[in-house]
C-alpha cells in the first residue's frame, strides 16, 4: 500500500529556466527561447542574426544619422512633447523618466526623476543618442519602432546585459498613410516595475497624437481631390490621385479600369483608400515622394503594367503640396513628361532570381527560421497568415499578408490573390479554367491548387512567361 501511495505522488517538474538563463544560452548561439514572450524572442533574433548587436554593449551609441524631419513629423514631436510635459510630475513621482525619440531611435527629449536620470546618463539614455534595435538591441523604444503595438521590456529581456536593471515601456506613433513610424514615446524605471497607469498613459498619448494625424491626413486627401479636379477641368488626359503610400484617393473612368478601383469616388479618409496592387506603380509613387521632398518642382515619368493590359502604360507623376507639406501625387496615364524614373535591377526578371531572405514562423512556443525556398506559399486566414512549408503548415510571425508580400517581393514571391502570396519557384503547374481563369499547382507535397484572381492574372503571366 505504501508503494501505491508513492505512485500517486506528482512527479517533480524540472525547474523552469529564468529569462536570464534563456538569454545566456541564446547569446551563445542556441535557438531555444521557450518561456520568453514571442515579441521579445523575435527581437532577440533580429538583434543577434540580423543586426549583430553586441550583447556586452554598455551604452547607447551617438546618433550619427542626419535626419531631415518633415513638417508633419515636427507636429508629432510637438504634440508628444505636450503630452509628456503634462505628466512629468507624475512620472517623476514613480522614479521614472519619459523620453521621446524619432523614427531612427534618436532621443530628442527626456524628462523625469533626477536620480533615475543620473543612472540613465551612464547608459546614454539621453538626447542625441540612438536607441534603435539595430544600434542598442531589445529595448522599449527600439522594439516599439519595430512592432505595431505597445511593448514592455523587463530586466533580462533587454538584449544588452548592461540594461538588465531597467524596465521600459514604449509605443510608436505611425504615419496613418504610410504606416511608417514617426516617433516613439517611452517610460523607463531603474530596478523597479512600471506602475499599471504607465501603459494607459502611453496608449492615451499615442492615440491622441494618431487622431491628430488622421485629421491632417483627411485634409491632405481633400487637397488631392481638389488638385485632381483642377487637372481634370483643364486637361483631357486620364488622371488618378495617389497618396504617399501609393493608395488611390480618386481616379477617373479610364484610370479606374487600369488600377482596378472604383471610378470617380473620392476617398479623402486614409482608412478607406484603395490599394491598386500594382507593385510598379506603388514603387514609382514612393520614389516620387522622395524626389519631390528634395525638389518640389520635380516631375517624373515611367511605364507600368496595369490590370487588364498586356503592354506597359506610360505615366507621368506630379507631386501635390498643402502648406508646403507633400501630400501625394497626380498620375497622368498615356503621357511621358519629366525625368525618367530608374528601372529596378532585375525588374520583371525570372523567378529563379530569388534571394535568401529569412522568414520567421511560430510552432507552439518556438520560433522557426525558414529560408525562402522552404516556403511554397502564404495564405491569409482571418487575422492570421499561414505558411505552407517543407516543415508543414506554420503560422507566420508577420501578422499581415500585405506586409509579408512587401518583405518577400525581392525573394521571388508574388501576390496572386487577395488571400495568397506564392513562391514562384515552387509553382509546378498552371491550370487554365473553362473561362480562362488560372490556378497554380504548388510543389508543396500535397499539390495544393492556389487560385489566381482576375486582376492579378497579367502579373502572373509575365512572371511565369506564359
C-alpha positions in Angstrom: 0.0 0.0 0.0 2.9 2.3 0.7 4.3 1.7 -2.7 0.9 2.5 -4.3 0.7 5.7 -2.3 4.1 6.8 -3.6 3.0 6.2 -7.2 0.2 8.7 -6.7 2.7 11.5 -5.8 3.1 14.1 -8.5 6.4 13.9 -10.3 8.8 16.7 -9.6 8.7 19.1 -12.5 12.0 20.4 -13.8 12.8 23.9 -12.7 11.7 26.5 -15.3 14.6 28.4 -16.7 14.6 32.1 -16.0 14.6 34.6 -18.8 18.2 35.4 -17.9 19.2 31.8 -18.3 17.5 31.6 -21.7 19.2 34.9 -22.7 22.6 33.4 -21.7 22.1 30.4 -23.9 20.7 32.4 -26.8 23.6 34.8 -26.9 25.9 31.8 -27.1 24.1 30.7 -30.2 21.3 28.3 -29.1 17.9 28.9 -30.5 15.6 27.6 -27.7 13.6 30.6 -26.4 11.0 28.5 -24.5 9.5 30.7 -21.8 10.3 34.0 -23.5 7.5 36.2 -24.8 7.2 35.9 -28.6 7.7 39.6 -29.3 10.9 39.5 -27.2 12.1 36.3 -28.9 11.6 37.9 -32.3 13.6 41.0 -31.2 16.4 38.8 -29.9 16.6 37.0 -33.3 16.8 40.4 -35.0 19.5 41.6 -32.7 21.6 38.5 -33.0 21.0 37.3 -36.6 20.1 40.4 -38.5 21.7 43.4 -36.7 24.6 41.7 -35.0 24.3 43.8 -31.8 27.0 43.1 -29.2 25.2 41.9 -26.0 28.1 43.3 -23.9 27.4 46.8 -25.1 27.2 49.1 -22.0 25.9 52.4 -23.5 23.9 53.6 -26.5 26.0 55.0 -29.4 25.8 58.6 -30.6 23.1 59.0 -33.2 25.1 59.7 -36.4 22.2 59.8 -38.9 21.4 63.3 -40.0 17.6 63.1 -40.3 15.7 65.8 -42.1 12.3 65.7 -40.4 9.3 66.9 -42.4 6.9 69.5 -41.1 4.4 66.6 -40.4 7.0 64.9 -38.1 7.7 68.2 -36.3 4.0 68.4 -35.5 4.1 64.9 -34.0 7.1 65.8 -31.8 5.4 68.9 -30.5 2.2 67.0 -29.7 4.1 64.3 -27.9 6.2 66.9 -26.0 2.9 68.5 -24.9 1.6 65.1 -23.7 4.8 64.3 -21.9 5.1 67.7 -20.2 1.6 67.2 -18.7 2.7 64.1 -16.8 6.3 64.9 -15.9 5.5 65.3 -12.2 3.5 62.0 -12.1 6.3 60.2 -13.9 9.0 61.7 -11.6 7.0 60.6 -8.5 7.3 57.0 -9.5 11.0 57.3 -10.1 10.7 57.1 -13.9 11.9 59.0 -16.9 10.0 59.7 -20.1 11.7 60.0 -23.4 10.7 60.9 -27.0 12.7 59.6 -29.9 12.3 59.9 -33.7 11.9 57.1 -36.2 15.6 56.3 -36.2 15.6 55.8 -32.4 17.5 59.1 -31.8 16.3 60.5 -28.4 15.0 64.1 -28.8 14.0 64.9 -25.3 14.0 63.5 -21.8 12.2 64.4 -18.5 11.7 62.7 -15.1 13.2 61.8 -11.8 16.6 63.4 -11.2 18.2 60.3 -9.6 16.9 57.9 -12.3 18.2 60.3 -15.0 21.7 60.1 -13.4 21.6 56.3 -13.9 20.2 56.8 -17.4 23.1 59.1 -18.3 25.6 56.2 -17.6 23.8 54.2 -20.4 23.4 57.3 -22.6 19.7 57.2 -22.2 19.7 60.9 -23.1 19.1 63.2 -26.1 21.1 62.7 -29.3 21.9 59.0 -28.5 20.4 56.2 -30.6 18.2 53.5 -29.1 17.0 51.7 -32.2 17.2 47.9 -32.1 19.9 47.8 -34.7 22.1 50.1 -32.5 21.3 49.1 -28.9 19.3 45.9 -29.1 16.0 45.0 -27.5 14.6 48.0 -25.5 11.4 49.9 -25.1 12.0 52.5 -27.8 13.8 50.4 -30.4 11.5 47.4 -30.2 8.3 49.6 -30.3 9.6 51.1 -33.5 9.9 47.5 -34.9 6.3 46.5 -34.0 2.8 47.8 -34.4 1.7 47.6 -30.8 3.0 48.9 -27.4 5.8 46.9 -25.8 7.1 46.3 -22.3 10.7 45.1 -21.9 11.6 43.9 -18.4 15.0 43.2 -17.0 16.8 40.4 -18.8 14.5 40.7 -21.8 16.8 43.6 -22.8 19.4 42.3 -25.4 22.4 44.1 -23.7 23.3 42.8 -20.3 24.1 46.3 -19.0 20.5 47.3 -19.3 19.0 44.3 -17.3 18.3 46.6 -14.4 15.8 48.6 -16.4 12.1 48.2 -17.1 10.8 50.1 -20.2 7.5 50.6 -21.9 7.3 52.2 -25.4 4.7 52.9 -28.0 5.4 54.1 -31.6 3.3 56.7 -33.3 3.0 55.8 -37.0 2.0 57.8 -40.1 -1.6 56.9 -40.8 -1.0 56.8 -44.6 2.4 55.1 -45.0 2.3 53.2 -41.6 5.9 54.0 -41.1 7.0 55.1 -37.6 7.3 58.8 -37.0 8.2 58.9 -33.3 8.2 56.8 -30.1 7.2 57.6 -26.6 8.8 55.6 -23.7 8.8 55.4 -19.9 11.8 53.7 -18.1 12.3 52.8 -14.4 15.6 51.6 -12.9 15.4 48.5 -10.7 11.6 48.8 -10.2 8.4 47.9 -12.0 6.4 50.3 -14.0 3.0 51.2 -12.4 -0.1 50.0 -14.2 -1.1 53.5 -15.1 2.0 53.9 -17.3 0.6 51.7 -20.0 -2.7 53.6 -20.1 -0.9 56.9 -20.2 1.3 55.9 -23.1 -1.6 54.5 -25.1 -3.7 57.6 -24.5 -0.8 59.9 -25.6 -0.2 57.9 -28.7 -3.9 57.6 -29.6 -4.5 61.3 -29.2 -1.5 62.0 -31.5 -2.7 59.5 -34.0 -6.1 61.2 -34.0 -4.4 64.5 -34.9 -2.6 62.7 -37.7 -5.8 61.2 -39.1 -7.4 64.6 -39.1 -4.5 66.1 -41.0 -4.5 63.1 -43.4 -8.1 63.7 -44.3 -7.3 67.4 -45.0 -4.4 66.2 -47.3 -6.8 63.8 -49.0 -9.2 66.7 -49.7 -6.3 68.7 -51.2 -5.5 65.7 -53.5 -9.1 65.6 -54.7 -9.1 69.3 -55.3 -5.9 69.0 -57.3 -7.4 66.1 -59.3 -10.5 68.2 -60.2 -8.4 71.1 -61.2 -6.3 69.0 -63.7 -9.4 67.2 -65.0 -11.1 70.6 -65.8 -8.1 71.7 -67.8 -6.8 68.5 -69.5 -8.2 65.6 -71.4 -5.7 63.0 -70.1 -6.7 60.3 -67.7 -5.8 61.1 -64.1 -5.6 59.5 -60.7 -4.6 60.9 -57.3 -2.4 58.8 -55.1 -1.3 59.3 -51.5 2.4 58.9 -50.5 1.9 55.2 -49.9 0.6 54.7 -53.4 -3.0 54.2 -52.4 -5.7 55.7 -54.7 -7.7 58.7 -53.4 -9.7 59.2 -56.6 -9.4 58.1 -60.3 -11.4 58.9 -63.4 -13.2 56.3 -65.5 -10.2 55.1 -67.6 -7.7 55.2 -64.7 -10.1 53.3 -62.5 -10.1 50.4 -65.0 -6.3 50.4 -65.3 -6.0 50.5 -61.5 -8.8 48.2 -60.6 -10.5 50.7 -58.3 -14.0 52.4 -58.2 -14.4 55.3 -60.6 -14.7 59.0 -59.6 -15.3 58.1 -56.0 -13.4 60.4 -53.6 -11.7 58.7 -50.6 -10.1 61.5 -48.6 -10.1 59.4 -45.4 -7.0 57.2 -45.4 -8.9 54.3 -43.8 -11.0 53.8 -47.0 -8.5 54.4 -49.8 -7.8 51.7 -52.4 -4.7 49.6 -52.9 -4.2 49.1 -56.6 -1.9 46.1 -56.0 0.4 47.2 -58.8 3.9 47.0 -57.3 5.5 49.0 -60.1 3.0 51.9 -59.5 3.5 51.9 -55.8 7.3 51.9 -56.1 7.1 54.8 -58.6 4.8 56.8 -56.3 7.1 56.3 -53.3 10.1 57.2 -55.4 8.3 60.3 -56.5 7.7 61.3 -52.9 11.4 61.1 -52.1 12.4 63.1 -55.1 9.7 65.8 -54.6 10.7 66.2 -50.9 14.1 67.4 -52.1 12.8 69.3 -55.2 9.2 70.5 -55.1 9.1 71.2 -58.8 10.2 67.6 -59.7 8.1 65.8 -62.3 8.8 62.2 -63.4 7.7 59.5 -65.9 7.9 55.8 -66.3 6.0 52.8 -67.7 4.0 50.4 -65.6 1.9 47.2 -66.2 -1.7 47.7 -65.2 -4.7 45.5 -64.8 -6.4 44.1 -67.9 -3.5 45.2 -70.1 -0.7 43.1 -71.5 1.5 46.0 -72.6 3.0 48.7 -70.3 1.3 52.0 -70.0 3.3 55.3 -69.9 2.6 57.5 -66.9 3.7 60.9 -65.6 3.9 61.8 -61.9 3.5 65.2 -60.4 3.6 66.0 -56.7 0.9 67.8 -54.8 1.6 70.0 -51.7 -0.5 71.5 -49.0 1.0 74.4 -47.0 4.5 73.2 -48.0 3.8 69.6 -47.0 3.9 66.9 -49.6 0.5 65.1 -49.6 0.7 62.8 -52.6 0.9 62.7 -56.4 -1.2 63.1 -59.5 -0.6 60.4 -62.0 -1.5 61.0 -65.7 -1.9 58.0 -68.0 -0.7 57.8 -71.6 1.8 60.6 -71.3 5.5 60.8 -70.6 6.7 64.1 -69.1 9.6 64.9 -66.8 12.6 62.8 -65.6 12.6 59.1 -66.4 12.4 57.0 -63.2 15.2 54.4 -62.9 14.3 50.8 -63.6 15.0 48.5 -60.7 17.6 45.9 -61.4 16.0 42.6 -62.2 12.6 44.1 -62.7 10.5 41.6 -64.5 13.2 39.0 -64.0 12.7 35.3 -63.7 11.5 33.8 -60.5 14.8 32.0 -60.1 16.4 35.2 -59.0 15.1 34.8 -55.5 17.3 36.0 -52.7 17.9 34.1 -49.4 15.5 36.1 -47.2 14.8 34.6 -43.8 11.2 34.0 -42.9 10.1 33.7 -39.2 7.3 31.3 -38.3 6.0 30.0 -35.0 5.3 26.5 -33.7 3.7 26.4 -30.3 6.2 28.5 -28.2 9.1 28.3 -30.6 10.3 30.5 -33.4 11.1 28.6 -36.6 13.6 30.3 -39.0 13.0 29.4 -42.7 14.8 30.1 -45.9 12.7 31.4 -48.7 13.0 28.2 -50.8 11.4 26.2 -47.9 8.1 28.2 -48.2 5.7 27.3 -51.0 3.0 29.9 -50.3 1.4 32.1 -47.7 -2.3 32.1 -47.0 -4.4 34.7 -45.1 -6.9 33.2 -42.9 -8.9 35.5 -40.6 -6.4 37.5 -38.5 -3.5 35.0 -39.2 -1.1 34.2 -42.0 -0.3 30.6 -42.5 2.8 29.3 -44.4 2.9 26.1 -46.4 6.5 24.9 -45.8 8.7 21.9 -46.1 8.2 21.5 -42.3 4.4 21.6 -42.5 1.9 24.3 -42.0 3.2 27.0 -39.7 1.8 30.3 -38.5 3.8 33.3 -39.8 5.3 35.7 -37.3 4.3 38.5 -39.7 0.6 39.2 -38.9 -0.4 40.8 -42.2 -0.2 39.3 -45.7 0.4 42.8 -47.2 3.5 43.2 -45.0 4.7 39.7 -45.9 4.2 40.4 -49.6 6.4 43.5 -49.2 9.1 41.7 -47.3 9.3 38.8 -49.8 8.8 40.7 -53.0 12.5 40.6 -53.8 12.8 36.9 -52.9 10.7 35.6 -55.8 7.3 35.8 -54.1 4.2 37.3 -55.8 0.7 38.2 -54.7 -1.7 36.2 -56.9 -4.9 36.6 -54.9 -6.1 38.7 -52.0 -5.6 35.6 -49.8 -2.4 34.2 -51.3 1.3 35.1 -51.9 3.2 32.3 -53.7 6.9 31.4 -54.2 7.2 31.4 -58.0 10.0 28.8 -57.8 7.5 26.4 -56.2 4.9 26.6 -58.9 4.7 23.1 -60.5 1.8 23.6 -63.0 -0.5 26.2 -64.3 -4.1 25.2 -64.9 -6.5 27.1 -67.1 -10.2 27.0 -66.4 -13.1 26.8 -68.8 -13.4 30.7 -68.9 -9.7 31.3 -68.9 -9.2 31.7 -65.2 -5.8 30.5 -63.8 -4.9 28.3 -60.9 -1.4 27.4 -59.7 -0.5 23.8 -58.6 2.2 24.2 -55.9 5.1 22.0 -55.2 4.3 21.6 -51.5 3.9 17.9 -51.1 0.2 18.0 -51.5 0.0 19.6 -54.9 -2.2 22.4 -53.4 -4.1 24.4 -56.0 -3.9 28.2 -55.4 -6.4 30.4 -57.3 -5.3 33.4 -59.3 -7.6 36.4 -59.2 -8.5 38.1 -62.5 -6.8 41.4 -61.5 -3.5 39.5 -60.7 -3.5 37.3 -63.8 -1.5 39.6 -66.1 1.3 39.9 -63.4 1.3 36.1 -63.0 1.6 35.5 -66.8 4.5 38.0 -67.0 6.3 36.5 -64.0 6.0 32.9 -65.3 6.4 33.9 -69.0 3.2 32.2 -70.2 
